Amino acid sequence: MGMAASVLYLSSMNNRDSNEHRTQSDLAATAGVTEVTIRNRTQELRKKSCLKIIR
């Protein structure tokens, strides 16, 4: 569930112009994982892919 929440988090970060932005806290609570898990999985995804994240 942590990886799925991280994918949603990354997706929402790339769509900040829309109302789809979700916080790590919101996604963690929904997925039943911690915010640290989402941060760790997000870092793994960034390292293993060529994703450019707009901040």
C-alpha positions in Angstrom: 0.0 0.0 0.0 2.9 2.3 0.6 4.1 2.2 -3.0 0.6 2.9 -4.3 0.2 5.8 -1.9 3.6 7.1 -3.1 2.5 6.9 -6.8 -0.6 8.9 -5.9 1.5 11.4 -4.0 3.9 11.9 -6.9 1.0 12.2 -9.3 -0.7 14.8 -7.2 2.6 16.8 -6.9 2.7 17.0 -10.7 -0.9 18.3 -10.9 -0.7 21.2 -8.4 -2.7 23.4 -10.7 -5.7 21.1 -10.2 -7.5 20.5 -6.9 -6.1 17.0 -6.8 -3.1 17.8 -4.5 -2.9 15.4 -1.6 -0.7 15.6 1.4 1.5 12.8 2.6 -0.5 12.8 5.8 -3.9 12.3 4.0 -2.5 9.5 1.8 -0.8 7.8 4.7 -4.0 7.7 6.8 -6.0 6.4 3.8 -3.5 3.7 2.9 -2.8 2.7 6.5 0.9 3.4 6.4 3.1 6.1 7.9 4.2 9.4 6.2 7.8 8.1 6.5 6.8 5.1 4.4 5.4 7.3 1.7 8.6 9.5 1.8 10.8 6.4 1.6 8.9 4.8 -1.3 8.8 8.2 -3.1 12.6 8.5 -2.9 12.9 4.9 -4.3 10.6 5.7 -7.2 12.5 8.9 -8.0 15.9 7.1 -7.9 14.7 4.2 -10.1 12.9 6.3 -12.7 13.4 9.4 -14.8 10.5 11.2 -13.2 10.9 15.0 -13.1 8.9 16.3 -10.2 7.7 19.9 -10.3 8.0 21.6 -6.9 
